[in-house]
């Protein structure tokens, strides 16, 4: 699971999982392209750019912004070998018949449109280079319907189906596409939202990042279109 000489793009990089994934790939020798919406969040999370790391502010809801960021990264490092689509969001509360349009659109945008725009920018470059790896983040909750989570479950189910579809389209071109399905991730925000829960049953960001790194590595070269549950003890 070495990534020396390889370039890894991480979306949602300033978040808890993004920081853990960046650390996992850095430890394994990768050059890093760290994408998030706000430059100040990236600076707070990672500090100044280094020889093998560049942080780029990009609005992944905007196709041109995604393309500009990926183009800058490709010019800097010469190639893109791995795309980790970690950008996303969560919403719950209403029954399906009462979901506001804004909440529905937000879940589709954060969880699917960001993935779509990142793939539009990266996949042609992978194909030109002869291959690559893509790892998406779905959700274990998307394997079945759950009350009051309709917009989120629908969007994350879409991540699974897009993963399978892209794998069917790209596996013959040496591009592996897989996704992870975490349960609750142990973050400060989730601890604050669920103070009575036992976070030792949740998934540590570093543990989820290790699974993502595996799926992006040569060790997983025979894995295509998988939706891998990563659920800790929950």
C-alpha angles and dihedrals in degrees: 000000000000121000101185109149093015129112120222123195115205120190120201084028098159093059126092095265092039092057091048092049092048090053092048094052093042090054088054094052103259127150106236134220107189116197128188136143099251124052091206091057091051092048091050092049100042111011120216123353118267136205092276100029136066127177117206129187110225135163101223090192085070114069094206092051091051091049092049092052094047091046090053090049093049091050090050099048103020096232145032116222104167135031118193111191102203099145111112146114145223134229133166140154112094132078113246094261091057101044108131117234089240093056092047093049092046093055092047092047099045097042104032112017092051089052092046095050093046091051092047089057099041108034097066089054091050091051092050089050094049102255149339147178130263124191120186129191116231124160135252086228088065092070090079140010118273127192116259093007099087100126094045095044091048092051096046090046085056089056090057093048093046089050091053092045094049090048090054090050099042110030092089088054093057095257114130115205120189139148139213123224109207125187117212111337117220102244132145089248093055092046090053092047094048106032094163095053125098106243091193085078092056130084117269112226091233091054092050090046090055090056090049090051090051092053089049093050135086088252087073096045091121094051115097130168095357123158101202119196113222103183110149109206095325 
